[in-house]
Amino acid sequence: MKKKMLMLLAALLVAGSLGGCGSSSSQAAPASSEAASSAVSSDTGDSEQPEKIGGTLNLLVMAGYEEDQIIKPFEEMYGVKVNAKIYPTSDQMFAMLQNAKEGEWDIVTPDTPWVDKLVQADLIDELDPADYPEIENFYDRWKDFDQVKADGKLYALVSRWGYYGIVYNSDYITAEEAASTDIMFDPKVAGKVVLFDWYLPNMGILSRYLGNEQPYDLTDEQLAAVEAKLTELRPQVGIIAATNADTIQALANESAWISFGGEWLQVLLKEEGRPIEVLVPEEGGVSWTESVSIVKSSQNKEAAKAFIQYLSTPEVQAKLAWSNAFHSTVPNKKALDYLTEEQAKLLRMDDEAKMEEMLANIATRKVPENEADWQAIWDNFKG
């Protein structure tokens, strides 16, 4: 068990961008949506196989997308050699694409707030929704998600998502107590709060706590109120963790009992038999979302399109949901058919109605226009 935990923590170090957590060539003929969907599963006994595409496909991705369980079947299916590189932060991803050689990358998986930046920099292609029929099987929230569009045009598909709520140790905190963000200010958890060192989720949840439905679109007065609430929280915080792995370690060894986080923190610990639970507080949480796009300078756009079609299918979505890097929810509801009962339960995907209800209480995480002001408040909080 200890060895498994260390492996999982190492994976989280790679995946610390959770959010997370971003010149053209000739356009090749489109891949068949039906072929991509019908040929994904070798378990179904479906003998239909798509036409081989060949060539190479270079992926610039967050952790999980590069795993053999996802890449190998695609390579065999389309005769494409896939190369993948994990990027550590969205800033670095953006710089890597801007400085890339023509055709160096074909696919990128940006945190969705970065999609518009990539569009404005002319780095990714517009997508035709008709080429991606699996969108119809997405949870309603992700079917027509504004952050994967620019000027009403589609540029990415949501590929993986999660939320920030309250992660807590049920040996010390009850579900009733954790149902409100009030618990973070309770004297019983003084010194037992761990926060991942990133202003967006932490200040976003406190903004929701103060009643802001759009937690990142604030007036100066509202932002000042968030700052005051963050200052009030400081005596409760025993650890400001540099990475998600450090956050998990603090919860695992009980140097902390509670944190702002989601299923991607909780499930790893739950698998180890630790009493860690998660829920979205009644005041609301915030989401993180990843997506997948075709790089504008791609030299193999047929394979790039086929990869997005493939990645959006239920079986591959299930593999991504239960990747070795970390476990998280995915947009395709039908991934449930390829998850075990326990996996589906841990990811809250076993009850569609409850999932939709939870989604209704989660605000979209985004980068505020006055980002520097938010960052300065967070830096002052840490200091």
N, C-alpha and C positions, 0 to 999 in steps of 0.2 A: 504493500500500500504506500509506504513512504517513497519507494522508487517511482511509482506512478504519479504521485503528487509532484515530485521534483520534475518529472517529464512534462507534466501539465503546466507547471509554473514556468518552465523554460519556454514552452509554446506561447504562453501569455506575454512573455518578454518580447517575443517577435511580434505578437499581435497587439502591442500596446497602443496602437493608433486608433483603437476603438473610439471608436469613437466614443469605433471607433470611437476609425476610425476612422493631389493631382497633378501649306505645301501639299499638295494632294497628288495622288496617282490615278491612273485610269480605273474606273469602277468595273469590277468583274460582275458576271452574271449572278443573280441572287440564288442562294441555296434554297432548297425546297423546305418550307416550314413543316409540311406533313412528314417528310422523310426524317427531318431532325427529331420530330416528336415521336414518331412511331418506332424508330430504330434504337432508342436510347436503352431500353431495358433488355438485358439478356436473360433476365429471370422470367419474363413473361412468355417466352417461347416464340416470340414474334420473329419470323424468318426474314421479314422484309429488311433490306439493307439499302442505305442511301448510296448514291454514286460517290466514288472516291474523288476527292478534291486535290490532294497532294500538296506539296510545298511545305512551308514552315509557318508557324503561328507563334508570335512573340507576345507574351503576356506581362504586363506591369500591374501587379496585384497586391492586395492585402493577404495576410496569411490565411490559408485554407483552400484557396482556389487552385493552388499549385500541387495539391496532393495527388498521389497516384490514383486513388480511387475515383477521382474526377477526370484527370488528364488521360490516363491509359485507355479507357473505353472510347474516348473521343478520337484518339490517335488511330486506334484500330478501325473504328467506324468509317473515318474519312481519309485514312492514309496520310494524315498530316502529322508532321513532327512538331510537338509543342515545346517551347522553351518558356520558362517563367522566372520572373525576378520579383521578390517581395520588396515593396517600398516601405520605409519606416514611418514617414509622416506625409500629410497632404502637401505641405509646402515643398518637400523634396520631390514628390511625384510630379508636381506642376513644373518644377525646374527641370526635371529629367525629360519631360515631354518637350518643353520649350527648347532645350539644347540638344535634342535627339537628331540623329542623322535621318535623312529621308528613308522611310520604311523600316526604321529600327524597331518600332512597336506597332502592334496590330490591335491589341485589346488593352483597356485600362479599367480598373474598378475603383472609381472615385467615391469618396464620401459625398453624398448627394449635394450638400451645400456648395461643392466645388464644381458641379456640372456647369452652372452658368459661367463661372470663371473660365472653364475650358472652352465653352462656346464662344465667349467674347474674345478669347485668344486664338480662335479658329483652329483648335487642336483636335476636335472630335466631329464625327459625321452626324447629320440628321438621320433618324431612323424612321422607317415606315411602320406604324403600328400593325398594319395588316400582315407583316412578316412575322409577327410574334403573337400567335393566337393564344398562348398560355396566359397572357395578361388577363384573359377573361376568368381564369381560375384564381387570380390574386384576391387577397382580402380587399374589401372595398377601398380602404385607405390608400392602397398602393396601385389601384387600377388607373387612376388619373391624378397622380401625385405631381404637385406643382414643381418640386425641386428637380425633377428629371426632364423638365421642359424649359424652353427659352422662347419667348414670343409665341407661345402656343404650340411650338413644334417639339416633337419628341427627340431627345438626344441620348437617353439612357433608359435601362430597365432596372427597377429595384431588384437587387439580387439577395440581400440579406439585411436583417434589421434586428433591433432590440430596443430596450428601454432602460431608463434610469428611474428606479423607484427607491424603495428602502430594503436593503439586505440586512438581515438581523439574525442573531443567535437566539434560537427559541428556548434555550436553557435559561436565559436571563431576561428575555423580552417576549411578551405575549403578542399574538396576532392582533389583538384589540389595541394594544399600545402602539404597534407599528402601523396601524391603519391611518395614523395622522402624523404629519411631519413634526407635530408637537413633541414627539418622543425624542427628537434630536436635541431638545433643550431641557429635557428632564434631568434632574440632579442624579438620578440613578445611573445614567450613562456618561457622567462627567469623566473625561479622560479615556473613554472607551469608544470614541468615534474615530474612524479612519476615513480620510478623504483622499481620493486620487488627485494628484496635482494637475488639475485642469479646470479653468474657470467656467467653461461652457456648461457642463452638466450640473455642477454644484450650485452655481448662481442661478441657473435655469430653474432648478427645482425650488430654490428659495423664492424665486420670482413667482412661480405657481402658488407657493404657500401663501404669498401675499395677495393672491387673487388675480394675478395677471394671466388671462387666457392665452395671450401671445407673449410668452415670457421674455422674448428678446427684442420686442418692439416697445421700448419704454421711453417715457419722458425723462427729463433730468430729475424731476422730483421722484418718480417711481424708481429710477436707478439708485438714487440716494437712499431710498427706503430699503432696497436690496442690500446696499452696502452696510446699512445700520444693522440689518438682521444677520448678515455674515459676521459682523464684528461681535454681535451678541453670541454667536455660535462658537467663537474662537476658544473660550475656556473649556468647552466640551471636547475639543479635538485633541486627541493624544498623539495621532500620527498623520502627517501629510505624506502620502506614499508617492514615490517617484514613478512607479509603474503599476500596472494592474496586477502584476505578479506579486508585488510588495503588498498590495491591498489584500489579495487572497491569503498571503502568508500571515498577515496580521489577524485575519478572521480565523484562519486555521489554528493558530497557536493561542487564540483567545486574548491576545494583547489588545484586540479591539472586538467589540460585540456588534457594531452597527456601522453601516456606510450607505452612501448613495450609490446605487449600482443596479444591475439587472441580472437576468437569468444566466448570462455569460460568466458572471462571478459565482452565482449561487450553485449552478448545476455541477460544476467541477468539484465543489466542496461536498455537495449532497451525494455525489457518486462515491466519495470517500467515507461516507457514513457520518459526516459531521452535521450537527443540528442547525443548518443554515437555511433560512427561508427568505423569500422575496415577495413583495407585493407593491402595487402602485398605491400611494397614499390617497386618501379621499380628496386632498387638495390638488392632486394631479402630478404627473411625471413628465419627462421629456423623452423623445425618441432619438435613436441614432439609425442612420440608414446608409447602406452601401449600394452601389449600382454598377452596371457594366456598360461600356461604350466602345465604339469602334474608333480607333485613332485615325485621323484624317489622312495621314501619310501612309497608311497601311498598304503593303504590297500584296496582301492576300485577303481581300475584303470578302470574297466568297466564303473562305474558311472562318473569318471573323464573324460573319453573320450566322453561319451554322453553329459557331460556338455559343453565341448568345441564345439562339433557339434551344440548343442542347442544355445549357445551364439553367434555363427557365422551366424545364420539364420536371414533373413531380419526383421522379426517382433521383435525379441529379440534385434537385433542391434538398431532398432528404439527406443526401451525402454531405452537402454543404452545411446543412443544419447541424449535423453531427460530425463535423470535421475534427481532425486530431488537434488542430490549433486551439479551437474552443467551440463550444456549442451555443447555438443561437437560433432564433426564429427566422423563418424565411417567408417571402410573400405568397408563394403558391400554396393554397389551402390543401391541395391534393397530395402534397408531400406527406401528409398524415398516413397515406396508404403504404408508405415505405419506411415508416418509423415503427419501432416497437411500442407497445402500449406504455411502457415506462418512459421511453424517450419522449413520446408525445405529451405525456402528463407533465414531465419536468419542464418542457418547453411551453406549456399552457396551450398546446395546439390540439388537445383532445376534445375541446368544447368550442366550436366555432362561435356560438352566441356569446359566450363569456369573453372570447378573444376580441370580438368586435366591440363589446362593452368596455373592455380595458383600453382598446385603441381610442375610443371616444374620449378617454380621460388622459391621453398622452399628447402633449404639444410637440410640434416638429422642432427639433433642434436646428438652429442655424447660426451663422456668424452675424452678430449685430453690426449695424452700420458704423457705430462708434466703438469698434472693437478695442481700440487703444485705451479707452476709458475703462472698459470692463477689465482688461488685462491689468491696468494700473491698480484697480481696486483689489484684484486677486493678489497681486504682488505685495501690496500693503498688508493684506490679511495674513499672508504667509510670514511677512517680516515681523 
